[in-house]
Amino acid sequence: MEAPALSSPRAEITEAERRQGLLFVSIAAAAVGFTLTMQMSMNSNYVVGEIGVSGFQAGLLEAVRESCGIMALGVFAILAGLAEPTIASIVLILVCGGLGSYAFTPTYGWVMGMSVVWSLGLHVWMPLPNSMTLALAEKGRAGARLGQITAANAMGAGVGLLLALALTLAGVKIRPLYILAGLGAAVGAAACFGVPRSIKAPGEKLVFRRRYFTYYLLNFLEGWRKQIALCFAGFLLVNVHHTSLVVMLILWSAIQAIGWFTSRRVGKLIDKVGERRILTVYYVLVTLFFIGYAFVQVKLLLYAIFVIDGATFVFNTGLVTYVNKIAPKEEHTPTLSMGVAFNHIASVTMPFLGGIVWTVLGYRWAFLIGLPAAAASILVVQRLPGKAMRGP
């Protein structure tokens, strides 16, 4: 059943507000990039070295953490009608507190509890920078503006990784680095106060429309394959191949450097050639990466796969620009949020199943079970228009 149309469009903004808004969204995105990439780069070393988790426990932790992506819909329903920058500031404080507490969590149970706190904040945040950017972007420049925000995110992530690497080489242990990561989210929360308050979260709780089915399905498949990379690729390098924190930070720095260099170019390319071509290349590469993780034994080659895999996440911008073309502005946030929900239905299931498969059948099968999702994505994305199309 389709939800009724939203009754009131977003207010028009001035050119000065547009420039100011894009600047502060970029700052917030950079700050969250600083925080989140530090978490992702240190996570495998933290849970293995500090907490001592098994493959099953790693999958269960990720499944619980990703369940917050579904809970985020309920949060949006409660906060409906507030200015999106206000919502962003609130939820980034949760990220700050939850992730910063990793410096003190003594057990697996405490880590899981604090993960829920910061992950809930992060998942409410996730559609907001894209939605705010789409609201601020000039007509016909959505891809370029999203690329600008992605580049800012990559730049912030790069700064965080280089700082973490320098401190690690100087002898700082991993736990205090999480305090630094949490402070990055606090900076992002402050930056959101500079974004125009005329950008409101829509009043409808949900927008579920049949004509958006392809977008929902692609998000579901993306959630399935994404969690293999996020949950098990780094865990493979640390748990099986004994990769140190210093090396992991270097690998993640390389990912962010490539992301910073390519983000705007990929965004402009999407505007030019359309989403179908970009996403087709993306999902073909993902299929090859899964095979590589499963069978490659040479460390340096695995490191190369890990870096290129992480860098291709920028192609995901195609899913956001697709929403800009099929949905009116007043439906951007609820549609993106629904996409996040579909993404996380798979994101909750896959780590739990992958952890069991890792334990019972071995690590190779934790990656091979991603092949059907990657192949299905290649087929589904052919339903998108072959050329760039204008938004509604």
Sequence and secondary structure as in RCSB ss.txt:
>XXXX:A:sequence
MEAPALSSPRAEITEAERRQGLLFVSIAAAAVGFTLTMQMSMNSNYVVGEIGVSGFQAGLLEAVRESCGIMALGV
FAILAGLAEPTIASIVLILVCGGLGSYAFTPTYGWVMGMSVVWSLGLHVWMPLPNSMTLALAEKGRAGARLGQIT
AANAMGAGVGLLLALALTLAGVKIRPLYILAGLGAAVGAAACFGVPRSIKAPGEKLVFRRRYFTYYLLNFLEGWR
KQIALCFAGFLLVNVHHTSLVVMLILWSAIQAIGWFTSRRVGKLIDKVGERRILTVYYVLVTLFFIGYAFVQVKL
LLYAIFVIDGATFVFNTGLVTYVNKIAPKEEHTPTLSMGVAFNHIASVTMPFLGGIVWTVLGYRWAFLIGLPAAA
ASILVVQRLPGKAMRGP
>XXXX:A:secstr
      S       HHHHHHHHHHHHHHHHHHHHHHHHHHHHHHHHIIIII   HHHHHHHHHHHHTHHHHHHHH
HHHHTTSBHHHHHHHHHHHHHHHHHGGGT  SHHHHHHHHHHHHHHHHHHTHHHHHHHHHHS TT HHHHHHHHH
HHHHHHHHHHHHHHHHHHHTT  HHHHHHHHHHHHHHHHHHGGGS TT B  S S    GGGHHHHHHHHHHHHH
HHIIIIIIHHIIIIIT   HHHHHHHHHHHHHHHHHHHHHHHHHHHHH HHHHHHHHHHHHHHHHHHHHH   HH
HHHHHHHHHHHGGGGGHHHHHHHHHHS GGGHHHHHHHHHHHHHHHHHHHHHHHHHHHHHH HHHHHHTTHHHHH
HHHHHGGGS SS     
